[in-house]
Amino acid sequence: MNLVAQLVQAAAENSEQSGNVMLETLPFFFIAGGTFALLGLVALSYRNVANRHAAKAKAWAAEHGHEGHGAGHGH
């Protein structure tokens, strides 16, 4: 018996099972949606972080003689 025949036979044996595939996969939808919402909240929590620390950045730049973050500064 080849692979195709085995797959057909397995499908025929399992075709008697009743059930709604949509209801069986619904928990995965809620888990994925909850995870996406949680990650969205984490990303939203970082909003406006740069502006909250603008005064510190300006003070540090004035103290160290830098006007900004220039690229290629040697770190």
N, C-alpha and C positions, 0 to 999 in steps of 0.2 A: 504494500500500500504506500502510495507516495504522499508527500506533504499536503498537496491540495486535497486529496481524498480524506486525509485525517482532519483537515480544517473544516471541510464540509460536514463530516460526520460529527465533529464536536459542536458545530453550529446547530445541527439538527437536534442533537441531544439537549442543548441549552435553550432551544426555542420554546420549550414548554413552560419556562419560567415566566411568570407574569410580573409586571411591575412597571412603574413609570420611571423612565430614565431621568427625566427632568427632576423629579422629586428625590431621586437617589443622589443627584449631583448638586442639589440645592445647598447643602452645608459647605461645599467647596466655594460656592459663590459668596456666601456670607463671610467665610474666613478670608477670602481674597479681598472682598470689599472692606472688611474691617481693617485688614492690614494696610490697604491703600489709604484709608481715611486716617489711620494712625500715623503713617509716614507723611501724609499731607499736613497734619498738625505739627509734626516735628519740623518740617520745612518752614511752615508758617511762623513757628516760634523764633526762627532766626531772621525774620524780617526786620529791617531797620536797625540791625546791630551796629553797622558802621556809623550811623548817625548818633547813636547813643554814646559812642566813644570818640566823637569828633573833637571834643575839648581836650581830651587826653592826648590825642594824636597831634594836635596843634602845639600843645605844651611841650611834648617830647621833641617835635621838629624844631621848635624855637630853641630848646635847650641844647640840642645836638647839632644845630646849624644846617638842618635839612629842610628843604621846602616841600618835599613830597616823597613819594615812594619811588622814585626813578628806577627804570629797568636796568639790570646789569650792575648792581651796586656792589658786587664782590663777595657775596656770602657763599 
